[in-house]
Amino acid sequence: MMGFGRRLKVTLFGSSHGPEVGAEIEGIPKGSAIDVARLQEDLDRRRPVGRTLATKRQEEDRLIVDRGLVAGLADGGPLRAHVLNEDVRREPYDRLRNTPRPGHADLPALLRFGAAADLSGGGIFSGRMTVGLVIAGGVARQLLAREGVEVAAFTRAIGTVEAAWSVEEPLATLRASARSNEVGCPDPMAARRMEELIAEARRAGDSVGGLIEGVATGLPVGLGEPFFDSIESVVAHLAFAIPAVKGVEFGDGFRGARMRGSEHNDPFEWEGDRVRSVTNHAGGILGGMATGAPLVVRVAVKPTSSIARPQRTIDLKERTNVEIVVTGRHDPCIVPRAVVVVEAVTAFALADLALAGGFL
């Protein structure tokens, strides 16, 4: 249905309230060991079960590998894997068929596809589709790990609360801290304030957005291509495929526009027999290629569109202005569950570039 990639290719299938959602991945080198249990761990980080601040939709998301693996090794053909949609309720969406929800894809979908548009749970536009991205990104992370490349992502901000942690800290330390709380933030004090902010928004029938920061270490210098297949181009392309992502920046990003060259340029120095950047304002990328410094990417996630407050919209059938209240089960903040998705798309983009450039 929807695909991306040159050497490593992913195609997503399914819909939010259809029978299943998943991914088909082509280009995995034959004989590559793929740990299915680790893929399940990634899906567990995304699912809502056990989260007090997430949607009440209870999907266990048990991974089913349909083909592509034999005794844990890639057989050279496409790997197809999916999870079942088991907790589906279409009724709240059927009632809104003629009244597109503000902030959602309902209006353009209805005007383009008409009666064929499936808006239940957001249909193909739903965050539920990121299950396939997590599966594909999990495979990519395992391919990269064998070459010493680590990819991780963490919550940097939710609403007005911003965390204080550094990409210079070991990723293992950041991971341990981030997994000790529900929002995926390595800063414990900020994490508590974030959780309070999300709970407050839920009580008010509202929602909040935030920032997720992805980090990749161990990238070989020169990975990536100039211009159209630069690291920024490919990672941003996939990041914008995540529903609710409205902004992507690398390194200092937009803040760099207010700096001078003398501030923004990253000096080089010898560290033993290797060259290192003293600072990392460029986010580990120059000329579209990896410099050897940690890659740093930040994505902006908008507030969840489905809120319990009355909102203004239109009735497409009656051609009138109306007010609606969106019912159903929704996250008051998408950020915590999207952390692993940002991690996944970053890893997939880098693995595709690595295969295309002969680094894998």
Buried (B, 14 or more C-beta within 10 A) or exposed (E): EEEBBEBBBBBBBBBBBBEBBBBBBBBBEEEBEBEBEEBBEBBBBBBBBEBEBBBEBEBEBEBEBEEBBEEEBBBBBBBBBBBBBEBBBBEBBEEBBBBBBBBBBBBEBBEEEEEEBBBBBBBBBBBBBBBBBBBBBBBBBBBBBEEEBBBBBBBBBBBEBBBEBEBEEEBEEBBEBBEEBBBBBBBEEBBBBBBEBBBEBBEEEBBBBBBBBBBBBBBBEEBBBEEEBBBBBBBBBBBBBBBBBEBBBBBBBEEBEEEEEEEBEBEEEEEEEEEBBEEBBBBBBBBBBBBBBBBBBBBBBBBBBBBBEEBEBBEBEEEEEEEBEBBBBBBBBBBBBBBBBBBBBBBBBBBBBBBBBEBB
